[in-house]
């Protein structure tokens, strides 16, 4: 989880350097079937793992500056 938060903080720093004040946040879907495609965007099939890493990613994205906003991709039932 600390690595996930660090990746979020690095992303926030880099998009800020590019003059942006937002970044797409983590995908909070729990992919369970590799035939869905884009399963690599999720943190895994375990909801507890997904929730912990999503929270860490959002914390990392928002940590460097209060004005940064995060957009978490919504969970949509699929498959």
Backbone as CSV, one residue per row, in Angstrom:
resi,resn,N_x,N_y,N_z,CA_x,CA_y,CA_z,C_x,C_y,C_z
1,UNK,0.815,-1.201,0.000,0.000,0.000,0.000,0.859,1.266,0.000
2,UNK,2.004,1.209,0.650,2.867,2.387,0.656,3.426,2.653,-0.742
3,UNK,3.682,1.594,-1.494,4.146,1.767,-2.876,3.041,2.383,-3.734
4,UNK,1.803,1.972,-3.501,0.670,2.531,-4.240,0.523,4.019,-3.930
5,UNK,0.651,4.393,-2.650,0.576,5.805,-2.267,1.735,6.591,-2.877
6,UNK,2.920,6.000,-2.896,4.078,6.677,-3.496,3.883,6.869,-4.995
7,UNK,3.299,5.888,-5.665,3.024,6.030,-7.102,2.004,7.137,-7.334
8,UNK,1.006,7.227,-6.460,0.022,8.305,-6.574,0.660,9.665,-6.372
9,UNK,1.542,9.780,-5.387,2.226,11.049,-5.127,3.128,11.437,-6.296
10,UNK,3.804,10.452,-6.884,4.664,10.731,-8.043,3.823,11.196,-9.226
11,UNK,2.670,10.576,-9.415,1.770,10.994,-10.491,1.301,12.421,-10.264
12,UNK,0.918,12.749,-9.033,0.449,14.105,-8.713,1.545,15.131,-8.973
13,UNK,2.768,14.818,-8.601,3.884,15.734,-8.813,4.137,15.953,-10.307
14,UNK,4.073,14.876,-11.075,4.342,14.989,-12.508,3.247,15.736,-13.253
15,UNK,1.976,15.502,-12.906,0.929,16.237,-13.606,0.932,17.701,-13.187
16,UNK,1.314,17.977,-11.947,1.433,19.377,-11.510,2.546,20.079,-12.279
17,UNK,3.646,19.366,-12.527,4.753,19.942,-13.289,4.338,20.236,-14.728
18,UNK,3.339,19.505,-15.215,2.833,19.724,-16.570,1.765,20.818,-16.598
19,UNK,1.462,21.388,-15.429,0.485,22.469,-15.365,-0.948,22.011,-15.157
20,UNK,-1.131,20.769,-14.787,-2.471,20.238,-14.551,-2.747,20.156,-13.055
21,UNK,-4.014,20.220,-12.681,-4.342,20.059,-11.263,-5.333,18.919,-11.059
22,UNK,-5.314,17.939,-11.951,-6.130,16.749,-11.771,-5.452,15.564,-12.454
23,UNK,-5.841,14.385,-12.033,-5.353,13.151,-12.645,-6.414,12.084,-12.451
24,UNK,-6.487,11.153,-13.371,-7.410,10.049,-13.178,-6.943,9.212,-11.996
25,UNK,-7.869,8.855,-11.170,-7.551,8.038,-10.003,-7.610,6.552,-10.322
26,UNK,-7.580,5.757,-9.289,-7.521,4.314,-9.493,-8.839,3.742,-10.007
27,UNK,-8.725,2.644,-10.703,-9.898,1.885,-11.126,-10.317,1.037,-9.928
28,UNK,-11.532,1.198,-9.475,-11.969,0.478,-8.282,-12.806,-0.754,-8.616
29,UNK,-12.790,-1.167,-9.873,-13.466,-2.406,-10.253,-12.644,-3.595,-9.775
30,UNK,-13.306,-4.713,-9.581,-12.633,-5.951,-9.192,-12.724,-6.947,-10.341
31,UNK,-11.769,-6.890,-11.256,-11.842,-7.781,-12.418,-11.706,-9.241,-12.001
32,UNK,-12.598,-10.076,-12.508,-12.589,-11.493,-12.148,-12.447,-12.411,-13.360
33,UNK,-12.566,-11.871,-14.549,-12.528,-12.695,-15.747,-11.625,-12.002,-16.768
34,UNK,-10.557,-12.646,-17.152,-9.582,-12.028,-18.052,-10.168,-11.759,-19.439
35,UNK,-11.294,-12.336,-19.767,-11.915,-12.078,-21.069,-12.539,-10.686,-21.130
36,UNK,-12.699,-10.004,-20.002,-13.288,-8.666,-19.989,-12.402,-7.667,-20.717
37,UNK,-11.134,-7.878,-20.680,-10.204,-6.902,-21.242,-9.934,-5.808,-20.212
38,UNK,-8.825,-5.201,-20.312,-8.402,-4.115,-19.423,-8.437,-4.498,-17.943
39,UNK,-8.299,-5.775,-17.654,-8.281,-6.204,-16.254,-7.024,-5.712,-15.540
40,UNK,-6.020,-5.332,-16.315,-4.770,-4.832,-15.738,-4.966,-3.502,-15.021
41,UNK,-6.099,-2.834,-15.218,-6.333,-1.551,-14.568,-6.737,-1.707,-13.104
42,UNK,-7.232,-2.858,-12.732,-7.681,-3.070,-11.358,-6.546,-3.533,-10.460
43,UNK,-6.798,-3.491,-9.157,-5.792,-3.947,-8.188,-5.913,-5.434,-7.898
44,UNK,-6.983,-6.074,-8.348,-7.169,-7.497,-8.124,-8.642,-7.830,-7.958
45,UNK,-8.915,-9.097,-7.705,-10.292,-9.560,-7.580,-10.810,-9.473,-6.149
46,UNK,-9.943,-9.287,-5.190,-10.334,-9.219,-3.783,-10.764,-7.793,-3.424
47,UNK,-12.016,-7.652,-2.993,-12.550,-6.313,-2.708,-11.800,-5.602,-1.584
48,UNK,-11.338,-6.337,-0.590,-10.579,-5.723,0.508,-9.253,-5.157,-0.010
49,UNK,-8.589,-5.918,-0.844,-7.332,-5.460,-1.436,-7.560,-4.227,-2.306
50,UNK,-8.610,-4.269,-3.122,-8.931,-3.142,-3.999,-9.214,-1.894,-3.177
51,UNK,-10.005,-2.025,-2.113,-10.356,-0.847,-1.311,-9.137,-0.250,-0.617
52,UNK,-8.246,-1.096,-0.107,-7.044,-0.575,0.564,-6.122,0.145,-0.421
53,UNK,-5.921,-0.446,-1.584,-5.026,0.176,-2.562,-5.651,1.405,-3.207
54,UNK,-6.951,1.393,-3.416,-7.614,2.582,-3.965,-7.493,3.747,-2.986
55,UNK,-7.700,3.478,-1.704,-7.556,4.535,-0.697,-6.122,5.053,-0.655
56,UNK,-5.153,4.153,-0.739,-3.744,4.567,-0.727,-3.414,5.404,-1.959
57,UNK,-3.937,5.016,-3.114,-3.675,5.774,-4.343,-4.269,7.174,-4.264
58,UNK,-5.493,7.284,-3.769,-6.130,8.597,-3.641,-5.366,9.457,-2.637
59,UNK,-4.940,8.874,-1.528,-4.148,9.606,-0.543,-2.859,10.124,-1.180
60,UNK,-2.195,9.279,-1.947,-0.967,9.699,-2.621,-1.206,10.801,-3.630
61,UNK,-2.294,10.689,-4.378,-2.602,11.715,-5.375,-2.909,13.057,-4.742
62,UNK,-3.501,13.054,-3.566,-3.906,14.295,-2.928,-2.870,14.838,-1.950
63,UNK,-1.864,14.062,-1.618,-0.910,14.466,-0.591,-0.066,15.695,-0.931
64,UNK,0.507,15.825,-2.124,1.422,16.936,-2.367,0.802,18.328,-2.260
65,UNK,-0.469,18.464,-2.617,-1.092,19.793,-2.546,-2.600,19.642,-2.412
66,UNK,-3.200,20.494,-1.593,-4.636,20.407,-1.349,-5.480,20.725,-2.574
67,UNK,-4.934,21.475,-3.509,-5.745,21.871,-4.656,-5.883,20.773,-5.704
68,UNK,-5.153,19.677,-5.546,-5.271,18.597,-6.523,-6.529,17.804,-6.269
69,UNK,-7.229,17.532,-7.325,-8.435,16.723,-7.233,-8.167,15.352,-7.827
70,UNK,-8.898,14.392,-7.370,-8.758,13.039,-7.872,-10.106,12.571,-8.391
71,UNK,-10.090,11.871,-9.483,-11.308,11.311,-10.036,-11.179,9.801,-10.022
72,UNK,-11.899,9.161,-9.127,-11.879,7.710,-9.055,-12.824,7.168,-10.105
73,UNK,-12.348,6.247,-10.877,-13.208,5.660,-11.897,-14.289,4.862,-11.195
74,UNK,-15.531,5.094,-11.533,-16.619,4.418,-10.822,-16.663,2.931,-11.101
75,UNK,-17.163,2.218,-10.127,-17.363,0.793,-10.282,-18.645,0.574,-11.063
76,UNK,-18.551,-0.170,-12.138,-19.731,-0.537,-12.910,-19.764,-2.055,-12.995
77,UNK,-20.856,-2.647,-12.585,-20.936,-4.119,-12.701,-20.714,-4.543,-14.151
78,UNK,-19.838,-5.450,-14.351,-19.554,-5.935,-15.702,-19.294,-7.420,-15.656
79,UNK,-19.760,-8.097,-16.671,-19.491,-9.532,-16.781,-20.272,-10.335,-15.851
